[in-house]
């Protein structure tokens, strides 16, 4: 009688989905992350809130932008395994720095090191799309993101319990939920022997193939715009909480809040992987509607002086983003050939980081405006409101066109055929 592991492997998609889900759960089970800011500005590191806001966190943004481009190109050359190993080693390095390294320079280096961690997440998501059939994309994406968010929920819950019981523990490095996604090939070897000009031509061919689809352009646009805004809110929300109610004088529930919102986000991501919707018709309207919810939540966080209202706004904001990014990921994948996943996801994330870098340089960096945290959140809310208007208008137009001429939207764009001589077109 075949073993359970053998049956999983024979299923074709369950085994790789289960393995990657397990990895995602463990990698995101980060107990101390919700308390990073109190840890940095507290007696452990004794860094001022202004320095954390206007100096340390912008370093991560700039470093992430610099590292991401070579990383998503190397994903196609080295495959996923070396990048996941690099990510794991970088996470260990961050723990060591946070626990034992004193001084501001060490914390600045930590931000650079964590840029490597977040950039190498390119190897996690789209790898699954290269080893499972396209009809399983939606379900697999829901499982993967649910596993990641469940891991984050478990870590945040445990962290809150430790804080509430006054056990005390050192802080951990910050994750940006960009939830950045990427691809790796079917095998772990390197490409080898490719001429630089030939590689460039192949990448350009992949780029043209990826963005020839109107659906891919639409979903990618939301991905880039919304992820930039999400990263900004996620990076600085702990400073907003500390502004409303200082962690030095009050009990903090950052871990409980992160646990609740990621648990809701996990449920939403799982549901998104199961429901059947004609996304070609309703996708843009959904993007606009939930982006509007996110904008309202950010404005609530910016304008309230009640910490519980701010917590509620964050829960609503993060859960809505997790729902939409799950849908966006499998919708883009379903319109691509296998060879284009890493490049497309990498470019989308690169654009998001470019936008985030511009906002950081102008709004946050102390050498330019260096705005206070409340003004920053008002700007982030306005940014999300603009996104919602664009996609609501487009969504209303698409839906009305469908009702006038249903036959125009019933036919899905054909998925591009794989190009046999593309850089990473290995076959089993």
N, C-alpha and C positions, 0 to 999 in steps of 0.2 A: 504494500500500500504506500503510495507516494507521500512524502512528508509535507508538512504545511509550507515549508520554505520552497520545496520543489513545485508545489501547486501555485504558489505566488509567482515564481519565475516563469512558469508556463502560461500564466494569465496574460503576459505581454505588457500590461500597463499597471497592474496592481503592485507588483514588486518594486519597480523603480519609484513609483509614487510613494509607497510606504517608506522606503529607505530615505528619500529626500524629505519627506514629512518628518521623520524621526530626527534627521539632522537639523531641520529648521526649528523644531521644538527645542532641542538642546541648545542650539546656537543663540536662541532668543530668550532663554530662561536666565535673565540677568537680574539678580536679586536687588542690587544696589542702584541700578540706573535711575529710578524715579527720584533718588535723593542726591544726585550728582551736584546740583547747584548748592544746596545746604552744606554739602561736604566741602566744596571748594571755598565757600565764603565763611565757613565755620572755623573752629580752632585747629582742625587737622591740617588745612592748607593755608588758612588765614589770607585769602585773596579777596580784595574788595569786589563788591557787586559790579561796580563800574568797569573794572578791569576784565572781569569775566564776560560782561556784555559786549564791551567795545574793543577788546583785544583778543581774548582767548578764543571765543567761539568763531569770530571771523577767520581765524587761522585755519580752522577745519574747513570752512567753505572754500577758501582759496586753494588749499591743498587738495581737496576732493576734486575740484575742477582740473587741477594740473595732473592728477594721477589717473583720473577716469579714462581719458582718451587712450593712452597707451595700454591700459588694462583691458578695455573691451576689444582692442585689436589683438592683444596677446591671447585672449580667450580662444580665438579661432586657431591660433598657431599652437598653443600648448595644451588645449583642451581643459576641461574643468578641474581635474584632480590637483594639479600643481597650484592653481589659484585658491582652491579651498584649503589646501595645506597652508599657504601663505596667510590666508584669512585667520585660520586657527592660531598660528604662531603670533600674529599681530594682536589678536585678542588677549593671548597670554601676556604679551608684552605690556599691554595696557593695564592689566591687573597689577603687574609688578610695579609699574610706574605710579599708579594711584596709591598703592599700599606703602611703598618704600621710598619713592623719589621725592625729595623736598625741593621747594623753590619754584618760582614762576617759569624759568627756562624748561624744567622737566615737564610741566603741565603744557607748555607750548609744543614741545616735542610730542607729547601724548596726542595732541590734536592732529599733528601731521601723521602720526602712526595710525590713528583711527581713520584718517582719510583713506589709507590703504585698506582697512577693514571694510569700509562701506563701498569702496570702488570694486573690490573683489567679489562683492555680492552679485556681480554680473554673471558669475558662473553658476548661480543657484537656480534661478527660475527657469530660464528657457532651455536648460539641459533636458528637462522633462519632455519638452516638445519634440526633441530629436529622437526620442526612444519610445514614444507611444503613438497610436493612430490618432489622426485629427479629430475623429468623433469623440474622443475622450478628453480633449483639451479642457472643456468647460469644467467637468467634474474634477479633473486632476488639479486645475488651478484653485478651485474651491478648497480641496483638501490641503494643498500646500500652504495656502495663506492662512487657513484655519489653524493648522499646526503651528505656524510661526506665532500667530496671535495668542494661541493657547499657551505656548511656552512663555511668552511675555507676561501673560496673566498670572501664571504660576509663580514666576520670578517676582513680579510686583507684589503679589499677595504675601509671599514669604517675607519679602523686604519690609512690608508694612507691619507684619506680625513682629518681626525683630525690633523694629523701631518702637512700636507700641509697647512692647514688653521691656523696653530700655536695655536690650542686650547690646546694641551698638555694633556697627560694622563699618569698615571702610567703604567709600563710594566706588562706583564702577564707571567705566567710560560710557560716553553717550552714543546711542544709536540714532541714526536718522532714518525714519521710516519711509522713506522714499519708497519707501518701498521700492530700492533699485533692483532691477531684474536683468538677467542675462542668459547666455547660452553656452553650452559646451557640447563638443561632439560626442560620438558614440564611443570613441576609444580614447585612451589616456596618452597616447604618444604625441610627438610634435610633428609638424608638417614637414619641415626640412627641405632644403634644396631649392626653394622658390626664389626666383629672380625678383628683385624689388619692383621693377617696372611691371612684371607680370602680376605680382600681388596687388599693386595699385590698380591695374585694370580690372582685376577680379572684384576688388572692393567697390570700385565705381559701378561695375555691372550689378553687384548686389544692391547698392544704394538705389540705382534707378529702378530695379525690379521691386524693391520694397515700397517705394513711395509712388509707384505708378497707380496704386489703388486709392480711390477717393476715401474709402472706408478707413484705410490705414492712416491716411493724412489726418482725417477727422479725429480718430481716437488718439493718435500720437500728439496732436495739438493739445488736447485736453491733458494728456499725461504730462507733457512738459510744463504747461502753465500751472496746473494744479499741484504738481509735485514740488515745484519751486515754492509756492505759497505754503504748502503743508510743512516743508522742511523748516521754513522760517518760524512758523508758529510752534512747531515741535521743539526747535532749538531753544526758544526763549520763553516757553510757557512757565517753566519753573521760576524764572525771574519775575514773571507777572504774579504768580502765586505769592512769592516772597514780598513783592511790593504791596499786595493787598493785606497780607497777614504774615508778619516776619516769622521766619522759622526759629529765630533766636528767642522769641518770647511766647510762642504759641505752639500747640501740638500741630504736627503736619500729617497729612493723610495722602501724600503724593502717591505712595504705593497702592493704596486702596483705589484711588481714582484711576490710575493706570490699569489696574486689574479689571475694574468695571468696564472701562471703555474698550480695552482690548478683547475682553470676553464678548461684549456686544459686537465688536468688529469681527471677531472670529465667527460668531453665529451668522452675521450678515454675509461674510465671505462664503461660508458653507452654503447658505441659501442661494447666493448668486450662482454657485456652481451647479445647482440642481434645477432651477426654474427654467422654463422654456419661454423665451420672449423673442419677438421679431425685432432684433436690435437694429437692423437696418432702418426700421421705421421709428422706433421709440428710443433708440440709443441717445441721440443728441438731446432730446427732451429730458431724459433721465439725468444726463450730465448737467444740463442747465438747472434743473430743479434741485438736485442735491447740492450743487455748488452754491445755490442761493441759500440753502439751509446752512451750509458751512460759513458763508459770509455773515449771516445773522448770528451764528454762534461766536464768531471772532469778535464782532461788534459787542456782543454781550460781555465777553471776557474783558474787553477794553474799557467799557463804560461802567461796569458794576464795581461797587466797593464791598460786595459780599462774597466771601471766599467760596461759599457753597454754590452760588450762582455761577461763579467763574469755573468751578469744577464741572458743573452741569454743561456749560457751554463747550468745554473741552471734550467731554464725553461725546456730545452730539457731533462736534466737528470731526473728531478722529474716526468715529464709527462710520460716518457718511463717506469719508475719504476711503476707508478700507473697503467699503462696499463697491465704490466706483472703480478703484484701481484694480480690483479683482476682475470685474467685468471687462475693463479696458485691456488687461493683459491677455485674456483668452480671445477677445475679439481681434486684437492685432495678430496674434499667433494663427488664428484660423484663416487669415487672409495672406499668409506668407508661405513661401517654400522653406524647407528645413534649413537651407544654407543662409537664410537672411535673419534668423532670430537674434543672434548676438549683435550684429551690426545695427539692426533697427532698434532694439532695446537700449543698446549703448548710446546711439545717437540721441534718442529721446531723453535719456537721463543726462547726457552731456548738455543738451539744450536747457533742461531744467536747472542744472547746476550753473550754467552761464547766466541765466536770469537771476538765480539766487545770488550769484556773486555780484551782479550789478546792484541789486537791492541792498545787499550787505555793505558794499563799498560806499553807497550814497547815504543810506539811512542809518546804519549801525556803526560803521567804522568811525572811531574817534577823530580821525584826521579829516573827515568831511563834516557831515551833520551831527553824528553821534547823538541821535534823538533819544529821549527817555522812553521807557518801555511802554507806557500807555500810548504815546503818539505812534510808536512802531506798530502796535496792534491795530490802531485805527487805519493805518496805511495797509496793513495786511487784509483787514476786512474789506476795504475799498477795492483792493486787488481782486479778491474772490468775488465781489459783487460784479466787477467788470467781466470776469469769466462767465458768471451765470447769465448775464445779459446776452453775451455773444451766443452761447449755446442754447439759451431759451428761444431766441429769435430764430436761429437756424433750425431748432427742433420743431417749432411751430410750423415753419415753412415746409419741412420734410413731411410732417404728419398730414398737413393739409393737402400736399401734393399726392400723398398716398391715397387719401380718400377720393380725390378727383380722378386719379389714374392709378388704381391698385396694381396693375400689371407692371408698372415701372419699378416698383420696389419689392415685388415678390421674388424676383430673380436675383440671387446672391452673386456677387462678383466671383468669377472663377479663381480658385487658388492657383498661384503661379506654379508652373512646372519647375522641378529642380533642374539646374544647369549642371550637366555632368562634369564639366571641368572646373567648377568653382573651387575655391581654395580648400574648403573643408567638406567636400561632398564625398565623404567616405560612406560606404555601404556595408551592411553586414553580409 
